[in-house]
Amino acid sequence: MSQTADRPFLGVMLMLAFCVLAPLGDSIAKLLGGAVPLLVLVLTRFGVQAIILAPIVVMSGSRLRLPKGAFSWTLVRTILHILGIALMFTALRYLPLADALAIAFVMPFIMLLLGYFVMKEAVGPHRMTACAVGFVGTLLVIQPNLIEVGPAALFPLGVAVIFALFMMVTRRLATQIDPIRLQAISGFQACVILLPLCLWFTPTGNLPAAMGTWGLLALLGGIGTLAHLFMTWSLKFAPASTLAPMQYLEIPFGTLIGWVIFSDLPNGLAAIGIFVTISAGLYIVIRERRLAAPHPNAHLPD
C-alpha cells in the first residue's frame, strides 16, 4: 500500500475540514447575496481559485496545458460548475442554509439513477428503494419552503442535477488530468467565460464600494478553493468508501452555521425531511461499500 493511502485518520480530518468549510463558504455567499451581483460573486469564486491553484501546479512541476482531446470535456465541466454554483448562490438568497444543502444532497440519488438509465449500471431494488425514500425526504424539505418562497425552493434540485452531470464528466477526466491541475484550468476557463459577461451585464455603479465586502468576496473564493483542495487531498489518504458517509456532515454543520449567523433553523417538517434524506443517502453509501467488497453474490444487482 502506498505511503499516502495508509493514513486514514488524516484523510478523515481533511474531509471533516471540507464539511466545515463548504457550508461556511455558502454562508458567506448568502451574506453577500443581497449586496453583490451574482456574476461578480461567481467570477470572484473562480478567479481566486485560479490565482491560488496556478502557482501550486507550477511549483509541482506540472503544466496548465490540457492533454489532447480533453479541452471540450473540460469546458463542459467548467460550464456545469459555473451553472451549479450560480444556481446555489441564487437559492441561498431565498432559502435557509441547511434546507438548501439538504435539498441539493439529492445529488447522490440522481447519480445512481443516471448510472442506471444512462450508463446501464446494475442497480437493484434496495438502492432504488433508498432513492425513492431520499426523494420523499427531499420533498419534505421542499414543501414548507415552496409555500414560503415559491418556485425558488426548487433551485437546489437544479443544483443537484447539474452537479450530478458535473461529477459524471469529472469521472471521465479523472484518469487524464490531476485534480488540482484540473481545478486550476477550470478556474481560468471560468474567468474567460464570466469576465466579459460581468463587464457587459454589471454596471460599475452596482459594484460594492466597501472594502469589507471585497474582503468577504476574497474569503469566499479562498474558502471554496481550500475546501475542494481538502476534499481532493483527503482521497489521497483514505478510501472513498470511508470518506463518502462523512460528506453528509455538511448538513448538520450547515444547520449550525445557519443558526449562528442567520438565526435559521429547519422547521419540524423540514427537519424530518433532512433526517430522512441523510438516512437514505447513508444507506446507499453503506450498500455501495458492501457491494464493492468481494462476496459470493457479487454478480447480483442490489
C-alpha positions as CSV (number, residue, x, y, z in Angstrom):
1,M,0.0,0.0,0.0
2,S,1.3,3.5,-0.8
3,Q,2.5,5.8,1.9
4,T,-0.2,8.3,1.3
5,A,-3.1,5.7,1.2
6,D,-2.1,4.3,4.7
7,R,-3.1,7.4,6.7
8,P,-6.9,7.2,7.1
9,F,-7.1,9.4,10.1
10,L,-5.5,12.3,8.2
11,G,-7.9,11.6,5.3
12,V,-10.9,11.8,7.7
13,M,-9.6,15.0,9.2
14,L,-9.2,16.6,5.8
15,M,-12.7,15.6,4.8
16,L,-14.0,16.9,8.1
17,A,-12.4,20.2,7.3
18,F,-14.1,20.2,3.9
19,C,-17.5,19.6,5.6
20,V,-17.0,22.7,7.7
21,L,-15.5,24.9,5.1
22,A,-18.0,24.2,2.3
23,P,-21.2,25.4,4.2
24,L,-19.1,28.2,5.6
25,G,-18.4,29.4,2.1
26,D,-22.1,29.1,1.2
27,S,-22.9,31.2,4.3
28,I,-20.6,34.0,3.0
29,A,-22.3,33.8,-0.4
30,K,-25.7,34.1,1.4
31,L,-24.4,37.1,3.3
32,L,-23.2,38.8,0.1
33,G,-26.2,37.8,-2.0
34,G,-28.2,40.9,-1.4
35,A,-25.3,43.3,-1.9
36,V,-23.2,41.8,-4.7
37,P,-24.4,41.0,-8.2
38,L,-24.5,37.3,-8.9
39,L,-22.0,37.4,-11.8
40,V,-19.4,39.2,-9.5
41,L,-19.9,36.6,-6.8
42,V,-19.3,33.7,-9.2
43,L,-16.4,35.4,-11.1
44,T,-14.6,36.1,-7.8
45,R,-15.1,32.5,-6.7
46,F,-13.4,31.1,-9.8
47,G,-10.9,34.0,-10.1
48,V,-9.5,33.3,-6.6
49,Q,-9.4,29.6,-7.4
50,A,-7.2,30.2,-10.4
51,I,-4.9,32.6,-8.5
52,I,-4.4,30.1,-5.7
53,L,-4.0,26.9,-7.7
54,A,-1.9,28.1,-10.6
55,P,1.2,28.6,-8.5
56,I,0.7,25.2,-6.8
57,V,0.5,23.5,-10.2
58,V,3.6,25.3,-11.5
59,M,5.6,24.5,-8.3
60,S,4.7,20.9,-8.6
61,G,6.5,20.8,-11.9
62,S,3.3,20.3,-13.9
63,R,1.8,22.5,-16.7
64,L,-1.6,24.1,-17.2
65,R,-1.8,22.7,-20.7
66,L,-4.6,20.1,-21.3
67,P,-4.0,16.6,-22.7
68,K,-5.0,16.1,-26.3
69,G,-8.8,15.7,-26.7
70,A,-9.6,16.9,-23.2
71,F,-10.4,20.5,-23.9
72,S,-14.1,20.1,-24.9
73,W,-14.9,17.9,-21.9
74,T,-13.0,20.2,-19.5
75,L,-15.0,23.2,-20.9
76,V,-18.3,21.3,-20.4
77,R,-17.3,20.6,-16.9
78,T,-16.4,24.2,-16.3
79,I,-19.7,25.4,-17.6
80,L,-21.6,22.9,-15.4
81,H,-19.6,24.1,-12.4
82,I,-20.4,27.8,-13.2
83,L,-24.1,27.0,-13.5
84,G,-24.2,24.8,-10.4
85,I,-22.5,27.5,-8.2
86,A,-24.6,30.3,-9.7
87,L,-27.8,28.4,-9.0
88,M,-26.8,27.5,-5.5
89,F,-25.8,31.1,-4.7
90,T,-29.2,32.2,-6.1
91,A,-31.0,29.6,-4.0
92,L,-29.2,30.8,-0.8
93,R,-30.8,34.3,-1.3
94,Y,-34.2,32.7,-0.6
95,L,-33.7,29.6,1.5
96,P,-32.1,28.8,4.9
97,L,-28.7,27.3,4.5
98,A,-29.5,23.9,6.0
99,D,-32.6,23.5,3.8
100,A,-30.7,24.4,0.6
101,L,-27.9,21.9,1.4
102,A,-30.4,19.2,2.3
103,I,-32.3,19.6,-1.0
104,A,-29.1,19.7,-3.0
105,F,-28.0,16.4,-1.3
106,V,-30.5,14.6,-3.5
107,M,-27.5,14.5,-6.0
108,P,-26.3,11.0,-4.9
109,F,-29.7,9.6,-5.8
110,I,-29.7,11.4,-9.2
111,M,-26.2,10.0,-9.9
112,L,-27.5,6.5,-9.0
113,L,-30.4,6.9,-11.4
114,L,-28.2,8.3,-14.1
115,G,-25.9,5.4,-13.7
116,Y,-28.8,3.0,-14.1
117,F,-30.6,4.7,-17.0
118,V,-27.6,6.3,-18.9
119,M,-24.6,4.2,-18.0
120,K,-26.6,0.9,-17.8
121,E,-25.1,0.1,-14.4
122,A,-26.7,-2.7,-12.3
123,V,-28.9,-1.1,-9.6
124,G,-31.1,-3.4,-7.6
125,P,-34.3,-2.9,-5.6
126,H,-32.6,-2.0,-2.3
127,R,-30.8,1.0,-3.7
128,M,-33.8,2.0,-5.9
129,T,-36.0,2.0,-2.7
130,A,-33.4,4.1,-0.9
131,C,-33.6,6.6,-3.9
132,A,-37.3,6.8,-3.5
133,V,-37.1,7.3,0.2
134,G,-34.4,10.0,-0.3
135,F,-36.7,11.8,-2.8
136,V,-39.5,11.7,-0.3
137,G,-37.2,13.3,2.3
138,T,-36.2,16.0,-0.1
139,L,-39.9,16.7,-0.8
140,L,-40.5,17.1,2.9
141,V,-37.8,19.8,3.0
142,I,-39.1,21.5,-0.2
143,Q,-42.7,21.6,0.9
144,P,-42.6,24.3,3.6
145,N,-40.1,26.3,1.6
146,L,-42.2,26.1,-1.5
147,I,-45.1,27.6,0.4
148,E,-42.9,30.4,1.9
149,V,-40.7,31.4,-1.1
150,G,-42.4,29.8,-4.1
151,P,-40.5,28.2,-7.0
152,A,-37.1,29.4,-5.7
153,A,-37.4,26.4,-3.3
154,L,-36.7,24.2,-6.3
155,F,-33.4,25.8,-7.2
156,P,-31.3,23.3,-5.1
157,L,-32.9,20.5,-7.1
158,G,-31.4,22.1,-10.2
159,V,-28.1,22.3,-8.4
160,A,-28.3,18.6,-7.7
161,V,-29.0,17.7,-11.3
162,I,-26.2,20.0,-12.6
163,F,-23.6,18.6,-10.1
164,A,-24.6,15.0,-10.8
165,L,-23.7,15.7,-14.5
166,F,-20.6,17.6,-13.3
167,M,-19.5,14.5,-11.4
168,M,-20.0,12.2,-14.4
169,V,-17.8,14.5,-16.6
170,T,-15.2,14.7,-13.8
171,R,-15.1,10.9,-13.6
172,R,-14.4,10.9,-17.4
173,L,-11.5,13.3,-16.9
174,A,-10.1,11.9,-13.7
175,T,-7.8,9.4,-15.4
176,Q,-6.3,12.1,-17.7
177,I,-5.8,15.2,-15.5
178,D,-4.6,15.6,-11.9
179,P,-7.4,17.1,-9.8
180,I,-5.6,20.2,-8.7
181,R,-4.4,20.9,-12.2
182,L,-8.0,20.4,-13.5
183,Q,-9.3,22.8,-10.9
184,A,-6.7,25.4,-11.9
185,I,-7.6,25.1,-15.5
186,S,-11.3,25.3,-14.7
187,G,-10.7,28.5,-12.8
188,F,-9.1,30.1,-15.8
189,Q,-11.7,28.9,-18.2
190,A,-14.5,30.2,-15.9
191,C,-12.8,33.6,-15.8
192,V,-12.6,33.8,-19.6
193,I,-16.3,33.0,-19.8
194,L,-17.5,35.1,-16.9
195,L,-15.4,38.3,-17.2
196,P,-17.0,39.5,-20.5
197,L,-20.5,38.7,-19.1
198,C,-19.6,40.6,-15.9
199,L,-18.4,43.6,-17.7
200,W,-21.4,43.6,-20.0
201,F,-24.2,43.0,-17.5
202,T,-22.9,44.5,-14.3
203,P,-22.7,48.3,-14.4
204,T,-19.8,49.9,-12.4
205,G,-22.3,51.5,-10.1
206,N,-23.6,48.1,-9.0
207,L,-20.2,47.0,-7.7
208,P,-19.7,47.0,-4.0
209,A,-17.8,50.0,-2.6
210,A,-17.0,48.8,0.9
211,M,-13.6,47.2,1.4
212,G,-15.1,44.8,3.9
213,T,-17.4,43.4,1.1
214,W,-14.4,42.9,-1.2
215,G,-12.6,41.2,1.7
216,L,-15.6,38.8,2.1
217,L,-15.5,38.2,-1.7
218,A,-11.9,37.2,-1.5
219,L,-12.6,35.0,1.5
220,L,-15.5,33.3,-0.4
221,G,-13.1,32.4,-3.2
222,G,-10.4,31.3,-0.8
223,I,-12.7,29.1,1.3
224,G,-14.3,27.5,-1.7
225,T,-10.9,26.7,-3.2
226,L,-9.4,25.4,0.1
227,A,-12.5,23.2,0.7
228,H,-12.1,21.4,-2.6
229,L,-8.3,21.0,-2.0
230,F,-9.1,19.4,1.3
231,M,-11.5,17.0,-0.4
232,T,-9.0,16.2,-3.1
233,W,-6.2,15.6,-0.6
234,S,-8.5,13.5,1.7
235,L,-8.9,11.0,-1.1
236,K,-5.1,10.5,-1.2
237,F,-5.0,9.3,2.4
238,A,-8.3,7.4,2.9
239,P,-10.5,5.3,0.5
240,A,-13.6,6.9,-0.9
241,S,-15.8,4.3,0.8
242,T,-14.6,5.6,4.2
243,L,-15.0,9.3,3.3
244,A,-18.3,9.2,1.4
245,P,-20.6,9.0,4.5
246,M,-18.8,12.0,6.1
247,Q,-20.0,14.3,3.3
248,Y,-23.4,14.3,4.9
249,L,-21.8,16.1,7.9
250,E,-22.2,19.2,5.7
251,I,-25.9,19.3,6.6
252,P,-25.5,19.5,10.4
253,F,-22.6,21.8,10.1
254,G,-24.7,23.9,7.7
255,T,-27.5,23.9,10.2
256,L,-25.2,25.1,13.0
257,I,-23.6,27.8,10.8
258,G,-27.1,28.9,9.6
259,W,-28.3,29.2,13.2
260,V,-25.3,31.1,14.4
261,I,-25.1,33.6,11.5
262,F,-28.7,33.9,10.3
263,S,-30.7,32.5,13.3
264,D,-32.3,30.0,10.8
265,L,-33.3,26.5,11.9
266,P,-35.3,24.0,9.8
267,N,-39.0,23.7,10.9
268,G,-40.5,20.4,12.0
269,L,-41.4,19.0,8.6
270,A,-38.1,20.2,7.0
271,A,-36.1,18.7,9.9
272,I,-37.8,15.3,9.4
273,G,-37.0,15.6,5.7
274,I,-33.4,16.3,6.4
275,F,-33.2,13.2,8.7
276,V,-34.8,11.0,6.0
277,T,-32.6,12.3,3.3
278,I,-29.4,11.7,5.3
279,S,-30.5,8.3,6.3
280,A,-31.3,7.2,2.8
281,G,-28.1,8.6,1.5
282,L,-26.0,6.9,4.1
283,Y,-27.9,3.6,3.3
284,I,-26.8,3.9,-0.3
285,V,-23.2,4.7,0.7
286,I,-23.0,1.7,3.0
287,R,-24.7,-0.5,0.4
288,E,-22.2,0.6,-2.2
289,R,-19.3,-0.2,0.1
290,R,-20.7,-3.6,0.9
291,L,-21.1,-4.4,-2.8
292,A,-17.6,-3.2,-3.6
293,A,-16.2,-5.9,-1.2
294,P,-15.8,-9.4,-2.8
295,H,-18.5,-11.8,-1.8
296,P,-20.2,-14.9,-3.4
297,N,-23.1,-13.0,-4.9
298,A,-21.1,-10.0,-6.2
299,H,-22.6,-10.5,-9.7
300,L,-26.1,-9.8,-8.5
301,P,-27.5,-6.3,-8.6
302,D,-28.6,-5.0,-5.2
